[in-house]
Amino acid sequence: RQRQMCIRDRATADSCTYVLIEQFMNKEKGTFWKSPKDVSGGSYNIYWQQAHAMDVVIYSYERIKDKNPALAATYKNYFKLWFDNKANNYHHSDSDETGFLNPFTDDMCWICLTLIHLSEATGDAVYINMAKNIYDTHIITRAWTDAKGTGLPWKSDDKSRNACTNSPGCLVAAKLYRKFGGENYLEDAKMLYKYIVGSLLKSDGRVEEPPLTYTQGTFGEACRQLYHITQEREYMRKAELVINYTMTSDRCLQNWILRDEGTNMDGSIFKAVFVPYAVNLALDDDTSDFVKKRIKTFLLDNAEALWKNMDRRKYPAMYCNYYWGSMFPSNEIASMGAQASGSSLMEGVARMMVTPEK
């Protein structure tokens, strides 16, 4: 039965990712629209969401590249187009040699994380080298200090510091350290971690108020990365705390699966950020057995709910809903954010449940 479930998970992941690409990707640019074939328009400023939609395709690429080289080559072309078109960055500055500069600091952090993931998946250093350039030039240079510590501001013209900026910033710094060395990156990661723990994190595991899945997952992954850099158990305990909070608090759940976090292009894609990082924790040898089992059970429960609420008769217009416990209304325009979140779940479960073929 488990093997049959794994096969079904891979097939479902294939289908959901296919819908994401066929319905929501501008294949000439490798970037994503907010609605199927851009029927609703208004996709010009979809920037940070590009990171998480493309992450789904990268995870699919990693899963299929050895058994389907033709599709893998198609995916690699999408990666290059996405990169060449600066991930649909709507902000252009003549002084920016990277093309990825944006007033929103967190948007650049998310893009950097996907650039790093692209290099990890393909072995092409051009992507992570760009992430390094963006971080060095446009992200960490915005950090400022007060009595609460040193953190990254939300925007270039808004110095407020929040979890949705400092969590991915911390993770970018940690991943750059693991790739390039350089004590400045480790110092930055620890500095931003300290700011989050000291000013934002609550004792129950809420990274921000209200608790949102994308920030919970990102800070959890930053902690997991810092644990593997330092071998200090404190970081892994924090990772387990914030991921476990997301799976157990009624602030994050509806009927024991992840709740609807909104129908706009921000909220609808939040779960696409949480899922891969929860899977990473489930697959980490150093995670406690209790948390590993809880994550696997939780994500399988979510996947089962989504599976039951996809209208497969409408394939390839088979859309994921904002809440996986109900079917997407047939009279509404589908959302790229919701489709990316559902596809991320199915890709994550497929990765989590991999077993050798027999």
N, C-alpha and C positions, 0 to 999 in steps of 0.2 A: 504493500500500500504506500509506503513512504516513497519508493522509487517511482510509482505511478504519479504521486503528487509532485515530485520533482520534475518529471517530464511535462506535466501539465503546467507547472509554474514557468518553465522555460517557454513553452508555447504561448502562454498568456503574456509573458514579457515581450516576446516577439510581436504579438498582435498589438499590444498597447503602444509599444515604441513605433511600430509601423504607422499607426493612426496619428501619433504625434508628428512624425515626419511628413506623411502624405497630406495631412490636413492643415498643419500649422507652420511648416517650414517653407520659406522662400528659397527654393533650391538653387536659384541663380546667385544668391548671396550667402547661403548657409545660415541665415538668421531666421528668427521666428516671429510670426504674427500673433496678435492677441486672440484672434478668432479664426475659424476655418476659412482658408483662402482669403483672409483679411476682409471678410464680408462686412464686418462692422467698422472697418477703418480704424484710425487712431493708433496705429502700431509704431508711429515714428519715434516715440520716446520709451519704447520697451527696451530697457538696457540691462539693468541688474538681473532681470528675469532670464535674459539670454544665457546667463551662466548656468542656471539650474536646468533649463531645457536641454542645453548642450551636454550637461553632465549625464543625463539619461542616455543620450546617444553614445557617450564615451563608455559608460558601463556596458551598454549593449555591444559595442565594439570589442571590449575586452573579453566578453563572453563568447562571441562568435568568430573572432578573427582567425582562429586556427582551423575551424571546420567550414567556414564560408568566406574564403579569401576575396571573392568578387564583391560581396557586400561590404567587407572590411575596407576594400579599396574605395568604394563609394563613400563610406563614412569618412575616410581620411580626406577625401576631396571636400566634403562638407566642413571638416575641421579647418582646412586651409582657407576656404571661402569665408567662414566665420571670422577667422583671424584677420584676413585681408580687409574685410569690411568692418573691422573694429567693433565687432559684436553689436552693431547697430547703435553705436554711441552717437547720441543726438547733439552732443556738445563738442564743438570744434574750436580749437585755439591754435593760432599760427605759431605760438611759442611752445606747443606740445609736440615733441618729436615722436612720442609713442602712439598718439591717436586715441588713447584710452582715458585721457584726463577727463574728469567729470566733477562738477561742484560737490556731489555727494560722495563722501569718503567711503562709505560702506559699499556703494556700487562698484568702486574700483577694487575694493577688497574681494568682493564676490567674483569679479572677473579674473582677478589674479589667482584665486583658488582653482578656477576652471582651467586657466592657462597651465598651472602646475599639473593638474590632473591630465591634461593633454600630453604633456611631456612624459609623465609616468606611464601612460598607456601606449604611446607611439615610440618613445625613445628619442623623439626629435627635441633637441635642446632649445630650439628657437622660441618655444612657448614659455618655458620657465625662465629663460633669459629675459624675455619681455616682462614677465611678472616681477622679476628682480628689479628691472629698470623702473617700472611703475611704482613699486613699493619704495625704492630708494629716493625717487624724484618727487613723487606726488602724494604719497600716503604718510610715511613716518615724519616727513617734514612739517606736517600739520599739527603734530602732537603739541599739547601745551600743559602746563603744570600749575596747580594751585594747592591749597591745603589738603585736598582729597587725594592728590597724587598726580601722575602724568597719564593722560589718555588722549585718544583721538577724537576730534570733533565730528559731529554729524555731517556738517557741510562747510564749505570754504567760507561762507558768510554767516554761519551759525555755530558758535563755539560750544553749544551744549553737547555733552558726551553721554552716549547711551550704549546699551549692551549690543544692539544690532550693528554697531560700528566696531566696537572694541573687541568683540568676540571673533569675528573673521579676521580682524587685524592681528590679533594674537596668534591665530592659526596660520596665517600667511607667514608671519615672522618665524614661527616654529618650523614650518616646512622648508623655508629658505635656509634656516640653520642646518637642517638635516641634509640638504642637498649641497650647500656651498661651504658649510662651516661659517666662520666669522662670528666672533663673540658678540658683535653688535646685534645680530639677529636674535640670539638667545637672550641677551639683556632686554631687548625690546619685548620679546614674548613674555618674559617674567614680569616686566614692568606693566604690561597691559593686563596680564593675569592678576597682578596685585591690585590694579585699579578696579577690576571687575569684582573681585572678592571683597575688597574693602568698601566699595561704594554702591554696588548693585546687587550682588548675590544675597539671597535670603537664606536663613538657616535650613529651611525645608527643601531647598533645591531650586527655587524660582530664580531664574537669572535676571528677569525683569518683571515689571508689573504693567499690564497683565502678562502672564507667562505665555509665550508663543513658541510653537514647535521649532521654528528655524533658529532662534537664538539658543534655545535649550540644546539642540543638536550640535550647533557650531561650537558653543563653549565646551560641551562635553568632548568633542573631538580635539579641541585645543588642549584640554587637560590631558587627554590620552596621549597626544603627541609629546607634551612636556614630560609625562611619565617615562616614555621610552627614551627621551633624551637624557634625563637626570637619574632615572631609576628611583625617584623619590615617591613613595607610595601615596603621599598626600594627593598628588595629582590624579592618580587612578581613582581614589576614593571620591574626589570631586566629580570626575567623569561619570562614575556610577550613580552618584547622588542626583545629578541633574537629568540624566537620561531616565532613571527610575522614576523621578518626579513626574516626568511627562507621561509615563505609562500608567501612573496610579492616581494622579490627582484629577478630581472632577472638574478642575479648571481647564484641563486640556482634553477632556474626554466627553463623549456623548454615547450613552449605552455601551460603555467600555471599549469603544474604538475612538480614534482621533476625531475630534469635533470639526465641524465646518468653521473655518477661521475667516470667512468673508468671501465675497464674490468678486472683489476687485483684483487687479493683476498682482498686487502685492500679497494679500492674504491667501489667495487661492493657490499660490505656489510655495507657501511656507513648508508644507509637509514634504515637498521634494528635497528640501534641505535637511530635514530631520532624519529621514529614513536611511540614507547612505551612511550617516555617522552612527546611527544606532546599530546598523549592520556591522560596521567596523568594530564596535565594542563587543558585539556578540561573537565575532570571529577572532578576537584577541585572546591569545593563550593566557594572558595575565589577568583577564577579567574574572571575577568570582563566578563560580559555577551557578550560583543562585541568579545572578543578574543575566548571565548568558541564557539560561533557560527561560527566564521571564521575557527577555527581548524576543527570542525565537517564537515563543507561544503568542506573544502580543502581536507581532507582525504577521504571523500566520492567521490569527483571528481577523486582523484588518484586511488581509488579502482575501480571505474567505468571504468577508462582507462585500468587498468590492467585486469579486468574481460573481457573486449572486445578483449584483445590481448593475451589471453591464448588459445592454441589449445587443447581444451578438447577432441578432437578425439584421441589424442595421450596419454591420461591418462593411466598409471601413469607416463609416460614420458612427463608430462605437465609442461613445464618450464617457469619461469618468466624471462623476458628480463631485461637487464641493464637499459633500459628506458621503462617505463610502457606504453608509447604511441605507441609502435610498438611490433610486435610479435617476439619471439626468433627465429633466423634463424635455419631452420631444418638441415642445413649442418654444424653447429658448435657444439662444445662440451659444454654442459651446465655448469653453474657456481654455486657452492654452495653459494657463496656470493650473487649472484643475486636472487637465490631461497630463501635464508634466508630473504632478504629484502622484496621480494614480500609476503612471508608467514607472515612476521612480520606485514606488512600492513593489510592483511586480518584478522589476529588475533587481531590486534589493533582496527580495525573497528568493529569486532564482540564484543569486550569488550566495546567499546564506545557506541554501539547502543543497549546494552542489554535492553530488556523490559520483564516484567513478562509474562510467558506463560498463555494463556487463554484457 
